[in-house]
């Protein structure tokens, strides 16, 4: 009789312990999802601010081009600058759309897959600005015209133009290097880290780490349940 009562007591304690462990694991899952949601919220804020600034710049550049469309030495550099702003704006819009499609009720693997897609778009948004490094003279031309009212390409002195052409050619080397190394895996390099982490990428990395930890919790839970089922 005492043995049966002891077994019942032990079984009851085991059920209570399982329930407590299950509640603790659920609490950990909720906390990790909240951290993921918070990190992605900050990442989304970066994308919104960048998109709004980009749209304002596009409006100003559009007006600038319209006023100078008949002057190739002013219009062509402005078109180049316009394109360098337009593509990142489009990339931000795509990322915002993908962020809105994330449902935190989905399995962790589904959320991770969607974040990997967003991460890919995020890295691609750097491509054109980096490729624009050798064409920095376009920015110089627009700036000189706006600040000083000078058409530097049409009236700049030859030594100045040749010097800037030489600098443009030199910029090809760092542009190629950045394109070859631009990856979240290379953030130990200060240049890559500044590019990726300084533009909201740090929040993206944090969200992926939170999800990775959550996936590990779920795997441990499944392994524990499988072992319990096997022991019975």
C-alpha positions in Angstrom: 0.0 0.0 0.0 2.8 2.4 1.0 4.7 1.5 -2.2 1.6 2.3 -4.4 1.1 5.6 -2.6 4.8 6.4 -3.1 4.5 5.6 -6.8 1.5 7.9 -7.1 3.3 10.7 -5.2 6.3 10.3 -7.4 4.2 10.3 -10.6 2.4 13.4 -9.4 5.7 15.2 -8.7 7.0 14.1 -12.1 3.9 15.6 -13.8 4.3 18.8 -11.9 8.0 19.0 -12.8 7.2 18.4 -16.5 4.6 21.2 -16.3 7.0 23.6 -14.7 9.7 22.8 -17.2 7.2 23.2 -20.1 6.1 26.6 -18.7 9.7 27.7 -18.3 10.5 26.7 -21.8 7.4 28.4 -23.1 8.5 31.5 -21.2 12.0 31.3 -22.8 10.4 31.0 -26.3 8.2 34.0 -25.7 11.1 36.1 -24.4 13.2 35.1 -27.5 10.4 36.0 -29.9 9.9 39.3 -28.1 13.6 40.1 -28.5 13.5 39.1 -32.1 10.4 41.3 -32.7 12.2 44.3 -30.9 15.4 43.9 -33.0 13.4 43.7 -36.2 11.4 46.7 -35.2 14.6 48.7 -34.9 15.8 47.3 -38.2 12.5 48.4 -39.8 12.9 51.9 -38.3 16.3 52.2 -40.1 14.7 51.1 -43.4 11.8 53.6 -43.0 14.1 56.5 -42.2 16.4 55.6 -45.1 13.5 55.3 -47.5 12.0 58.7 -46.5 15.4 60.5 -46.8 15.9 58.7 -50.2 12.5 59.8 -51.5 13.1 63.4 -50.5 16.5 63.3 -52.2 14.9 61.8 -55.3 12.3 64.7 -55.4 15.1 67.3 -55.1 17.2 65.6 -57.7 14.2 65.3 -60.0 13.7 69.0 -59.8 17.4 69.6 -60.3 17.5 67.4 -63.5 14.3 69.0 -64.9 15.9 72.5 -64.6 19.1 71.4 -66.3 18.0 68.7 -68.7 19.4 70.7 -71.7 22.9 70.8 -70.2 24.5 67.3 -70.5 27.5 68.1 -68.2 25.0 68.8 -65.4 22.1 66.5 -66.3 24.2 63.3 -66.8 26.0 63.4 -63.4 22.6 64.2 -61.8 21.1 61.1 -63.5 23.9 59.0 -62.1 23.3 60.4 -58.6 19.6 59.9 -59.0 20.1 56.2 -59.9 22.4 55.7 -56.9 19.6 56.9 -54.6 16.7 55.2 -56.4 17.9 51.6 -56.2 18.5 51.7 -52.4 15.0 53.2 -52.0 13.6 50.3 -54.0 15.6 47.9 -51.9 14.3 49.5 -48.7 10.7 49.1 -50.0 11.3 45.4 -50.7 12.7 44.8 -47.3 9.8 46.6 -45.6 7.3 44.5 -47.6 9.2 41.3 -46.5 9.3 42.4 -42.9 5.5 42.9 -42.9 5.1 39.4 -44.2 6.7 37.9 -41.1 4.3 36.2 -38.7 5.7 35.4 -35.3 3.1 32.6 -35.1 5.0 30.7 -37.8 7.5 28.0 -37.0 11.0 29.4 -36.2 12.5 27.8 -39.3 10.0 29.8 -41.4 10.9 33.1 -39.7 14.6 32.3 -40.2 14.1 31.6 -43.9 12.3 34.9 -44.3 15.0 36.8 -42.5 17.7 35.2 -44.6 15.8 36.5 -47.7 15.7 40.0 -46.1 19.4 39.8 -45.3 20.1 39.0 -48.9 18.2 42.1 -50.1 19.9 44.1 -47.4 23.4 43.2 -48.7 22.3 43.8 -52.3 21.3 47.4 -51.4 25.0 48.2 -50.9 26.0 47.1 -54.4 25.2 50.2 -56.4 26.6 52.7 -53.8 29.8 50.7 -53.7 30.0 50.6 -57.5 29.4 54.4 -57.5 32.8 55.0 -55.8 34.7 55.3 -59.1 32.0 57.7 -60.3 32.2 60.0 -57.3 32.9 62.9 -59.7 29.1 62.9 -60.4 28.5 63.9 -56.8 31.3 66.5 -57.0 29.7 68.0 -60.1 26.2 68.2 -58.6 27.6 69.7 -55.3 29.7 72.3 -57.1 26.7 73.4 -59.1 24.4 73.6 -56.2 26.8 75.3 -53.8 28.9 77.5 -56.1 26.7 77.6 -59.3 29.7 76.2 -61.3 29.5 73.6 -64.0 32.8 72.0 -63.1 32.8 69.4 -65.9 32.3 72.1 -68.5 34.5 74.8 -67.1 36.9 73.0 -64.7 40.6 73.3 -65.4 42.3 70.4 -67.0 44.6 69.6 -64.0 41.7 69.4 -61.7 39.7 67.1 -64.0 42.6 64.8 -64.7 43.4 64.6 -60.9 39.8 63.6 -60.2 39.9 61.1 -63.0 43.0 59.5 -61.4 41.3 59.4 -58.1 38.3 57.7 -59.7 40.5 55.0 -61.2 42.1 54.5 -57.8 38.6 54.0 -56.2 38.1 51.0 -58.4 40.3 48.9 -56.2 38.5 49.5 -52.9 35.1 49.2 -54.6 36.1 45.7 -55.9 37.5 44.7 -52.5 34.2 45.7 -50.8 32.1 43.8 -53.3 34.2 40.7 -52.8 34.1 40.8 -49.0 30.7 42.3 -48.3 29.1 39.6 -46.1 27.9 39.2 -42.5 30.6 36.5 -42.1 33.3 39.2 -42.6 32.2 41.7 -39.9 35.5 41.1 -38.1 36.9 43.5 -40.7 36.2 47.1 -39.4 35.3 48.4 -42.9 32.7 45.7 -43.6 31.4 46.0 -40.0 30.9 49.7 -40.4 29.0 49.2 -43.6 26.8 46.3 -42.4 26.3 47.1 -38.7 26.1 50.8 -39.1 23.0 50.7 -41.2 20.7 48.5 -39.2 22.5 45.2 -39.9 23.4 44.9 -36.2 19.7 44.5 -35.4 19.4 41.9 -38.2 22.3 39.9 -36.7 20.7 40.1 -33.2 17.3 38.9 -34.5 19.0 35.9 -36.2 20.9 35.1 -33.0 17.7 35.2 -31.0 16.0 32.9 -33.4 19.0 30.5 -33.4 18.7 30.3 -29.6 15.0 29.7 -29.9 15.5 26.9 -32.4 18.0 25.3 -30.0 15.4 25.4 -27.2 12.8 23.8 -29.5 15.3 21.1 -30.6 16.1 20.3 -26.9 12.4 20.1 -26.1 11.8 17.7 -29.0 14.8 15.6 -28.0 13.6 15.4 -24.4 10.1 14.4 -25.5 11.5 11.7 -27.8 13.7 10.3 -25.0 10.7 10.3 -22.6 8.5 8.5 -25.2 11.3 5.9 -25.7 11.7 5.3 -22.0 8.1 4.5 -21.6 
